[in-house]
Amino acid sequence: LTDKMGEDTRVTVLGHVQRGGKPSAQDRIMSTLMGAAAATAALVATAESEPVLIGIHNNRITSLPLMECVRKNQEINEAIRSLNFEKAMALRGPSYQAVFNILRTLVRAAPHPPRPGQKQLRFAILNAGAPAPAMNATVRAAVRLAVDRGHIPLGVRHGFRGLIEGQIEEFDWMSVNGWAPTGGSELGTNRKLPAGSDFYAIARNLEDQRVDAIIMVGGWAGYEGMLSLWKERGSYPVFNVPILCVPASIDNNLPGAEYSIGSDTALNVIVEAVDKIKQSAVASNRCFIIEVMGRYCGYLALMSALATGAERVYLHEEGIRLSDLVRDIDLLVTGFSHGKRLGLMIRNECANEFYTASFLAALFEEEAKDLFDVRVSVLGHMQQGGDPTPLDRIMAARMAGEAIAFIERECQSDSGEEAAAACLGMVAEQITLTPFYEIARLFDFEARRPKQQWWMELRPIAQMLAQPDPHFNKQNGERRT
């Protein structure tokens, strides 16, 4: 670069700085879960038991034969040494290969030109719903992957309002330059939903722009809007194009997806805030009640409780009863009486309509007398901000790659059937597609969350770790599950 192009070039070797730093929310959660699994495995193991490795497979903690893992790792190293890179890539797994192929496109200085005679698809991409970190990273990846494959992405400003008002423009390679590390939504997003005459306006604009497909990156309001377009296909034939919803919501409450883009960044924002609050509380024998977002989905509350070591987490999925609060008071009094200096309770914002954070604070402080005092901290909209974490950026690129592949596949289909409409998602580490007609079976529309939530099985671990001593639950009654 210096000799041939005259560029001023420097080399930076990061070295051991990569071993340091504060653990992320995901690192804390995974280490907690793997530690619990390791303890369980040790308790049931015998002298004759096969050595195992505790790890993560399909987004679940699992144990694998140790020697088998060592053999596979050595096999990868041997493939690399023998320059058999195709085998090495295959041994890394499909997820690694998918991300590698996406990266090869995203790092290009310019896209490949369209192939001669290629049909250039025109697809609209919009954000809708509440803001979520890495929305921009998703749009950037989708735009650049599409342009590199010879297609024409159309950016829609301000969600469904932009579809209604015709705020649609062609994007090129540089239209999304610098978007990857930024939070918020450069396209603009809101919870506006189409109704009445809006459908006619949307149909007219889609027809004028010759739109072949629609990708929506956003939260539940965006899903609702796409569902309404799907249901109006009988009245507006132009809506009969491939439709895809990509999950981007800090609440992590969307159908057909175990992980929503933006939720990891929100978790890290919560953990960083709680770490600072804990430093304040420990100086003065104080219990903090932290209220986090999520609406009726307790993902942020439970996972942040695991990551921060909270004594208690209040979820809408479980509700709050008076008997629960009596037990929690006993937990706090027992802990502070034995010398603890900090109490930490995390409450989902919609855990209970009547037992609010301020009510809990007043109740706990009255019962604490002079043993400890209580404060409330409502984190609020800071959870929707922040630059996206590496995990959210990587997931954004993977989802975008799958979205473009879906659009190409569906637009090239000559089945003559109704165009596909689906939700993209990550389920057990696999990218899946959930058809719109399946949403009613999988989703609780009243609570706005999936009927089955994988992370709910982690509640017993959070409850066990919150005990002031090993016998507390036996003496005071098990928490209902």
Helices and strands as residue ranges (DSSP letters): H 2-5, G 15-19, H 25-44, E 52-57, E 60-65, H 66-81, H 85-92, H 94-106, E 122-128, H 135-148, E 152-156, H 159-165, E 168-170, G 173-176, H 198-208, E 213-218, H 220-231, G 237-239, E 243-247, H 263-281, E 286-292, H 299-308, E 312-314, H 322-337, E 342-348, H 357-368, E 373-378, G 380-384, H 390-411, E 421-427, E 430-435, G 436-438, H 439-442, E 443-444, E 449-450, G 454-458, H 459-465, H 472-476
